[in-house]
Amino acid sequence: MVTTPAVEKPSTADELARKLQEAASSKLAVVPVGGGKARGMGGAPGRCDVELHTTRLNRVIEHSQADMVVSVEAGITLEALQEELAKSGQFLPLDPFSSPGHTIGGLLATGWTGPLRLRYGSPRDFLIGIRVALPDGKLASGGGRVVKNVSGYDMMKLHYGALGSLGVIVAASFKVFPKPLYDLTVTSEGGWDDADRALAMPVTPAALEIFSDGRVLARFTGSHDAVDRVIGDLGWTVEDRSIWGRHSGRSPARWARIAAPRTALRGLVDASSVMATRAKAEAVGGTLVMLAAPDDFMREVGAWGTPPATLEIMRRLKRAFDPDGVLNPGRFVI
């Protein structure tokens, strides 16, 4: 018999932690839910008795414009946070696919990024503090609200990308960035060769995308003179910047994230299938993780690929944080 999971929508971190503890004490399986944009990632949950939504935890806790630091609750959407930061001429360099609607907690739990990763890295590079609800009902914190905070165990990286399998992120603090003085996007039809040209310029792109038809999209930021000089040398066609918003709205029914050395990417994406691409990626020390696919296809190819050498360590961490296995059972690697 299929039962409909209970849906909990707490409005404070303390309430969420209490709901999680109540479910865990009854051995109920809990699936954390943010914006629901990455539901297709990972394995199908083995059980789901309680959906624990974070969307009512949507406040900006503190924004220090001078220190360029912001603290927010995990259920705030990326768009709402960007709107708040824009009032001070600042932004968080995140532009994930399947937008809009991502929550900050969801982005941290999944590790999703977008084209701006080329210039700014992933959120783990500018995440400076995190607060997490654990199955025992406690709220644990790591890092802080200052950039140079390295005390204690690095819980931030432990929960980043863990799909809520160790705890539920309820708040986070970030270093933020000033909006660029100049932001120009250009396009060409030259495929990989033109992409290599752009990446070799004195001012490298903040974002660069190569499409299957050979089109290249590059975003340059910085001073007017420097950007205009690079654009002039490239000779590409100027494109309206709004194209990035349309691009971030993409959410294919079947897609994957490949992580590999840049020099190897060209050969990887020429492979004929997911399994062949994954094998090539793993051969050069990379990975291929499915972000979404029909259930039958996901079962056939697997979400994660070859288990990492650290698998036993991951299992020990899972047992330490979630001894009864109530958080997202079956969804993550362990």
C-alpha positions as CSV (number, residue, x, y, z in Angstrom):
1,M,0.0,0.0,0.0
2,V,1.4,3.4,-1.0
3,T,1.0,6.0,1.7
4,T,1.2,9.8,1.2
5,P,4.0,11.3,3.3
6,A,3.2,13.9,5.9
7,V,4.2,17.4,4.9
8,E,5.8,19.7,7.5
9,K,6.5,23.4,6.9
10,P,8.2,24.8,10.0
11,S,8.7,28.5,10.2
12,T,11.8,28.6,12.5
13,A,15.0,26.6,12.7
14,D,14.1,25.4,16.2
15,E,10.7,24.1,15.0
16,L,12.3,22.3,12.1
17,A,14.8,20.7,14.4
18,R,12.0,19.5,16.7
19,K,10.0,18.1,13.8
20,L,13.1,16.3,12.6
21,Q,13.8,14.8,16.0
22,E,10.2,13.7,16.4
23,A,10.3,11.9,13.1
24,A,13.7,10.3,13.8
25,S,12.6,9.1,17.2
26,S,9.8,7.2,15.5
27,K,12.1,5.9,12.8
28,L,10.2,7.7,10.1
29,A,12.1,8.5,6.9
30,V,12.5,12.2,6.3
31,V,13.1,13.9,2.9
32,P,14.2,17.5,3.2
33,V,12.6,19.7,0.5
34,G,13.7,23.2,-0.6
35,G,12.6,24.6,-3.9
36,G,12.1,21.1,-5.4
37,K,14.3,22.0,-8.3
38,A,16.7,19.0,-7.9
39,R,14.2,16.2,-7.1
40,G,15.5,14.1,-9.9
41,M,19.1,14.1,-8.6
42,G,20.5,10.9,-6.9
43,G,18.8,7.6,-6.3
44,A,15.1,7.4,-5.6
45,P,14.5,7.6,-1.8
46,G,13.9,4.1,-0.3
47,R,11.2,5.6,1.9
48,C,9.5,8.9,2.5
49,D,7.3,9.2,5.5
50,V,7.8,12.9,6.1
51,E,8.6,15.8,3.7
52,L,10.3,18.5,5.7
53,H,10.0,21.8,3.7
54,T,12.3,24.8,4.4
55,T,10.5,27.4,2.3
56,R,9.1,29.2,5.3
57,L,12.6,29.8,6.6
58,N,13.1,32.6,4.1
59,R,14.6,35.6,6.0
60,V,17.7,37.6,5.5
61,I,19.2,37.3,9.0
62,E,22.0,39.9,8.5
63,H,23.6,41.7,5.7
64,S,26.8,43.7,6.4
65,Q,27.4,45.8,3.3
66,A,30.8,47.1,4.5
67,D,32.1,43.6,5.4
68,M,30.5,42.1,2.3
69,V,28.9,39.3,4.2
70,V,25.3,38.0,4.3
71,S,23.6,35.5,6.5
72,V,20.3,34.0,5.4
73,E,17.8,31.2,6.3
74,A,18.0,28.2,4.0
75,G,14.6,28.5,2.5
76,I,15.1,31.9,0.9
77,T,15.1,31.8,-2.9
78,L,18.2,32.8,-4.8
79,E,16.2,35.5,-6.6
80,A,15.0,37.0,-3.3
81,L,18.5,37.1,-1.9
82,Q,19.9,38.7,-5.1
83,E,17.2,41.3,-5.0
84,E,18.3,42.2,-1.4
85,L,22.0,42.3,-2.3
86,A,21.4,44.4,-5.4
87,K,20.2,47.3,-3.2
88,S,23.9,47.6,-2.1
89,G,25.4,46.9,-5.5
90,Q,26.4,43.4,-4.5
91,F,25.5,39.9,-5.6
92,L,26.1,36.2,-4.9
93,P,27.8,34.6,-8.0
94,L,25.3,31.8,-8.5
95,D,23.4,31.2,-11.7
96,P,22.2,27.6,-11.5
97,F,20.3,25.8,-14.2
98,S,16.6,25.0,-13.7
99,S,16.0,28.5,-12.4
100,P,14.2,30.3,-11.0
101,G,13.1,28.9,-7.7
102,H,16.2,27.4,-6.1
103,T,16.5,27.9,-2.3
104,I,19.9,28.6,-0.8
105,G,19.7,25.5,1.3
106,G,18.9,23.4,-1.7
107,L,21.8,24.8,-3.7
108,L,24.2,24.0,-0.9
109,A,22.7,20.5,-0.4
110,T,23.0,19.6,-4.1
111,G,26.1,21.5,-5.0
112,W,24.5,22.9,-8.1
113,T,26.2,25.8,-9.9
114,G,26.1,27.5,-13.2
115,P,28.3,29.2,-15.8
116,L,29.7,31.8,-13.4
117,R,31.6,28.9,-11.6
118,L,34.3,29.5,-14.2
119,R,35.2,32.9,-12.6
120,Y,34.0,32.5,-9.0
121,G,34.1,28.9,-8.2
122,S,31.3,27.0,-6.4
123,P,29.4,28.1,-3.3
124,R,31.7,26.1,-1.1
125,D,34.4,28.7,-2.0
126,F,32.5,31.6,-0.6
127,L,30.4,29.8,2.1
128,I,31.7,31.0,5.4
129,G,29.2,29.6,7.9
130,I,26.4,27.1,8.1
131,R,23.8,25.9,10.6
132,V,22.3,22.4,10.4
133,A,19.5,20.6,12.1
134,L,20.4,17.0,13.1
135,P,18.2,14.0,13.7
136,D,18.7,14.2,17.5
137,G,17.0,17.6,17.4
138,K,20.2,19.7,17.9
139,L,21.2,22.7,15.8
140,A,24.9,22.5,14.9
141,S,26.9,25.4,13.5
142,G,30.2,25.5,11.6
143,G,32.2,28.5,10.5
144,G,30.8,31.9,11.3
145,R,29.9,35.3,10.0
146,V,33.4,36.5,9.3
147,V,35.5,35.5,6.3
148,K,38.6,34.5,8.3
149,N,36.9,31.9,10.5
150,V,38.7,28.5,10.5
151,S,38.0,27.2,14.0
152,G,36.6,23.8,14.6
153,Y,35.7,21.0,12.2
154,D,34.8,22.1,8.7
155,M,31.1,21.2,8.8
156,M,30.4,23.4,5.8
157,K,32.2,21.2,3.3
158,L,30.8,18.1,5.0
159,H,27.2,19.1,4.3
160,Y,27.8,20.8,1.0
161,G,26.6,18.4,-1.7
162,A,25.4,15.7,0.7
163,L,21.8,16.0,-0.4
164,G,20.5,16.4,3.1
165,S,21.7,12.9,4.1
166,L,23.6,14.1,7.2
167,G,21.4,16.9,8.4
168,V,19.0,19.7,7.2
169,I,20.6,23.0,6.4
170,V,18.7,25.8,8.1
171,A,20.9,28.8,7.6
172,A,24.1,29.9,5.9
173,S,26.5,32.8,5.7
174,F,28.4,33.9,2.6
175,K,31.1,36.3,1.4
176,V,29.4,38.4,-1.3
177,F,30.8,40.3,-4.3
178,P,30.4,43.7,-5.8
179,K,28.5,43.8,-9.0
180,P,30.9,44.2,-12.0
181,L,31.5,47.7,-13.3
182,Y,31.0,46.4,-16.9
183,D,29.4,43.2,-18.0
184,L,29.4,42.2,-21.7
185,T,28.4,39.0,-23.4
186,V,29.5,37.9,-26.9
187,T,28.9,34.9,-29.1
188,S,30.6,33.1,-31.9
189,E,30.0,29.9,-34.0
190,G,33.6,28.6,-33.7
191,G,33.1,25.8,-31.2
192,W,36.0,24.5,-29.1
193,D,38.7,26.4,-31.0
194,D,37.0,29.7,-30.3
195,A,36.4,28.7,-26.7
196,D,40.1,28.1,-26.3
197,R,40.8,31.5,-27.8
198,A,38.6,33.2,-25.3
199,L,40.1,31.3,-22.4
200,A,43.6,32.4,-23.5
201,M,42.7,36.1,-23.6
202,P,44.4,38.5,-21.1
203,V,41.0,39.0,-19.5
204,T,39.4,35.6,-19.2
205,P,35.6,35.1,-19.4
206,A,33.6,35.1,-16.2
207,A,31.4,32.5,-17.9
208,L,31.7,30.4,-21.1
209,E,29.3,27.9,-22.6
210,I,29.8,25.7,-25.6
211,F,26.6,24.3,-27.3
212,S,26.3,21.2,-29.4
213,D,25.8,23.2,-32.6
214,G,29.2,24.9,-32.1
215,R,27.9,28.1,-30.7
216,V,30.0,29.7,-28.0
217,L,28.7,32.2,-25.4
218,A,31.2,34.2,-23.3
219,R,30.6,36.7,-20.6
220,F,33.4,39.2,-19.8
221,T,33.4,41.5,-16.7
222,G,35.8,44.2,-15.5
223,S,36.7,47.7,-16.5
224,H,35.3,49.1,-19.7
225,D,38.7,49.5,-21.4
226,A,39.9,46.0,-20.6
227,V,36.7,44.3,-21.7
228,D,36.3,46.4,-24.8
229,R,39.9,45.6,-25.8
230,V,39.4,41.8,-25.4
231,I,36.1,41.9,-27.3
232,G,37.7,43.9,-30.1
233,D,40.5,41.4,-30.4
234,L,38.1,38.4,-30.4
235,G,35.8,40.0,-33.0
236,W,32.8,38.2,-31.8
237,T,29.2,39.4,-31.9
238,V,27.8,41.2,-28.9
239,E,24.8,39.5,-27.4
240,D,22.1,40.8,-25.0
241,R,23.0,39.8,-21.5
242,S,19.5,38.6,-20.9
243,I,20.5,35.4,-22.7
244,W,22.0,34.1,-19.5
245,G,18.7,34.3,-17.7
246,R,17.1,32.3,-20.5
247,H,20.0,29.9,-20.5
248,S,19.7,29.3,-16.8
249,G,16.0,28.3,-17.2
250,R,17.1,25.1,-19.0
251,S,16.1,21.9,-17.3
252,P,16.4,18.9,-19.6
253,A,14.5,15.8,-18.7
254,R,17.8,13.9,-19.0
255,W,21.1,15.6,-18.1
256,A,24.3,15.1,-16.2
257,R,27.1,17.0,-14.6
258,I,30.6,16.1,-15.8
259,A,33.6,17.1,-13.6
260,A,37.0,16.6,-15.3
261,P,40.2,18.5,-16.2
262,R,39.3,21.2,-18.8
263,T,41.8,19.8,-21.3
264,A,40.0,16.5,-21.3
265,L,36.4,17.8,-21.8
266,R,36.5,17.9,-25.5
267,G,37.1,14.2,-25.8
268,L,34.6,13.3,-23.1
269,V,31.5,14.9,-24.6
270,D,32.2,13.2,-28.0
271,A,31.4,9.8,-26.4
272,S,28.3,8.0,-27.7
273,S,26.5,7.3,-24.4
274,V,26.3,8.2,-20.7
275,M,28.2,5.0,-19.7
276,A,31.0,5.7,-22.3
277,T,31.3,9.3,-21.2
278,R,31.4,8.3,-17.5
279,A,34.1,5.7,-18.2
280,K,36.2,8.3,-20.0
281,A,35.6,10.9,-17.2
282,E,36.6,8.4,-14.5
283,A,39.7,7.4,-16.5
284,V,41.0,11.0,-16.2
285,G,40.1,11.3,-12.5
286,G,36.7,12.9,-13.1
287,T,33.1,12.0,-12.5
288,L,29.7,12.0,-14.3
289,V,26.7,12.5,-12.0
290,M,23.2,12.3,-13.3
291,L,21.1,15.4,-12.4
292,A,17.8,14.1,-13.8
293,A,16.5,11.3,-16.0
294,P,13.5,9.1,-16.4
295,D,13.4,6.4,-13.6
296,D,14.1,3.5,-16.0
297,F,17.1,5.3,-17.5
298,M,18.4,6.3,-14.0
299,R,18.2,2.7,-12.8
300,E,20.1,1.6,-15.9
301,V,23.0,4.0,-15.7
302,G,23.1,4.8,-12.0
303,A,23.1,8.2,-10.5
304,W,26.7,8.3,-9.2
305,G,29.1,6.0,-11.1
306,T,31.9,4.1,-9.5
307,P,31.9,4.5,-5.7
308,P,34.7,6.7,-4.4
309,A,37.7,5.3,-2.4
310,T,36.4,7.2,0.6
311,L,33.1,5.3,0.7
312,E,33.7,3.6,4.0
313,I,34.6,7.0,5.6
314,M,31.3,8.3,4.2
315,R,29.4,5.4,5.7
316,R,31.0,6.1,9.1
317,L,30.0,9.8,8.9
318,K,26.4,8.8,8.0
319,R,26.2,6.5,11.0
320,A,27.6,9.2,13.3
321,F,25.2,11.9,12.1
322,D,22.2,9.7,11.3
323,P,22.5,6.4,13.1
324,D,19.0,5.2,12.2
325,G,19.3,6.2,8.6
326,V,16.2,8.4,8.6
327,L,17.5,11.2,6.4
328,N,16.9,10.8,2.6
329,P,17.4,7.0,2.7
330,G,18.7,5.7,-0.6
331,R,19.2,9.0,-2.3
332,F,22.9,9.7,-1.7
333,V,25.9,7.5,-2.5
334,I,25.7,6.0,1.0
